[in-house]
Amino acid sequence: MVNREVDYIIVGLGLAGLTFSRILEKHKKSFIVFEDNSQNASLVASGMYNPVVLKRFTPVWKANSQLKVTIPFYQELEQLLQNKYNFAVAIYRVFKSVEEQNNWTVACDKPLLSNYMIPQIINKKTVGILSNFGFGKLKNTGRISTKLLLDDYKLYLKERNLIKYERFNYHSLKINKNLVEYENITAKNIIFCEGFGLTKNPFFNYLPMREAKGELLTIHTPELNIDFMIKSSVFVLPLGNHYYKVGATFNWKDKTLNTTQEGKQELIDKLSTVINVPYKIVSQSAGIRPTVKDRRPLVGKHPVYKNMAILNGLGTRGVMIAPWVAKQLFHHLENDKELDKEIMINRYQKLFSN
């Protein structure tokens, strides 16, 4: 078998693997991706980018830094792959009380939020939406069509012989001082971007990954005609032609990728407090979000093997976080630049035992 030499092996092609491999490509670094389609958090995510925590009306962690990298990154992918992935979508936050209205107005004056939050309360009734106390409107927000993007990028890699659809066998990995060997491939570095598959990774499973299962519905409702996302007890995201994505549940116990009747009923019950028009459920999907207790990504080199690194734990805001942390990891590995201290995996060093 002919040996293949690359700069990087990447394991996993969700948003983390996609963003890191694309950055490698831009910097003329060679790579091969291993993908077994076992992790689908990116495929069932809403794909929204939004710099405001809508529960408390506070800024999302590092939001401005992330968006400076994120928006140009997806624009470049649209040019590369000749397709549209980034869709501007305003968000209407449904108010439950006068107190929430007042909290919104106060938050709008904060410097970090004023570019996104519109101070005026929207009291105009929208057919099909339950909103006794009106809405707060967010601008400069949008949605990345993650499934379409990942499908297109996988095809792009396949055409260039840069992806292998097979399960990665950790026990076949040989680690040397300056390189790693896997089957017939020799690489300078290996990066694990496996989502909740981290729990089975013998090199990084000491890290405190928390798997949060989420279920979503796709519905069709001809009587609802909105081009903005509604955020209430669930989100209602327009997909076009009167189709909407509704989500999402949080289940910390069920680790399967199976859809459930319980998840479906929870979404139906919550949706009944948001819209009052008939709808048909078209499909139901489920995925596992790779989350971390401190809500910060897991990024950095292995404590012992310096040519092995991880890019994981993107949580519910993966479309915003992924390009920013992937860029940091690249420059950390290639140019020895420091990572943001809050994302470094050495914050969990005491959990590691060699």
Stockholm file with secondary structure:
# STOCKHOLM 1.0

chainA/1-354         MVNREVDYIIVGLGLAGLTFSRILEKHKKSFIVFEDNSQNASLVASGMYNPVVLKRFTPVWKANSQLKVTIPFYQELEQLLQNKYNFAVAIYRVFKSVEEQNNWTVACDKPLLSNYMIPQIINKKTVGILSNFGFGKLKNTGRISTKLLLDDYKLYLKERNLIKYERFNYHSLKINKNLVEYENITAKNIIFCEGFGLTKNPFFNYLPMREAKGELLTIHTPELNIDFMIKSSVFVLPLGNHYYKVGATFNWKDKTLNTTQEGKQELIDKLSTVINVPYKIVSQSAGIRPTVKDRRPLVGKHPVYKNMAILNGLGTRGVMIAPWVAKQLFHHLENDKELDKEIMINRYQKLFSN
#=GR chainA/1-354 SS CCCEEEEEEEECCSHHHHHHHHHHHHTTCCEEEECCSCCCHHHHSCCEECSEETTTTEECTTHHHHHHHHHHHHHHHHHHHTSCCEEECCEEEECCSHHHHHHHHHHTTSTTTTTTEEEEEECCCCTTBCCTTCEEEECSCEEECHHHHHHHHHHHHHHTTCEECSCCCGGGEEECSSCEEETTEEEEEEEECCGGGGGGCTTTTTSCEEEEEEEEEEEECTTCCCSSEEESSSEEEEEETTEEEEECCCBSSCCSCCCCHHHHHHHHHHHTTTBCSCCEEEEEEEEEEEEETTSCCEEEECSSCTTEEEEECCGGGHHHHHHHHHHHHHHHHHHCCCCCTTTBGGGGGGGCCC
#=GC SS_cons         CCCEEEEEEEECCSHHHHHHHHHHHHTTCCEEEECCSCCCHHHHSCCEECSEETTTTEECTTHHHHHHHHHHHHHHHHHHHTSCCEEECCEEEECCSHHHHHHHHHHTTSTTTTTTEEEEEECCCCTTBCCTTCEEEECSCEEECHHHHHHHHHHHHHHTTCEECSCCCGGGEEECSSCEEETTEEEEEEEECCGGGGGGCTTTTTSCEEEEEEEEEEEECTTCCCSSEEESSSEEEEEETTEEEEECCCBSSCCSCCCCHHHHHHHHHHHTTTBCSCCEEEEEEEEEEEEETTSCCEEEECSSCTTEEEEECCGGGHHHHHHHHHHHHHHHHHHCCCCCTTTBGGGGGGGCCC
//
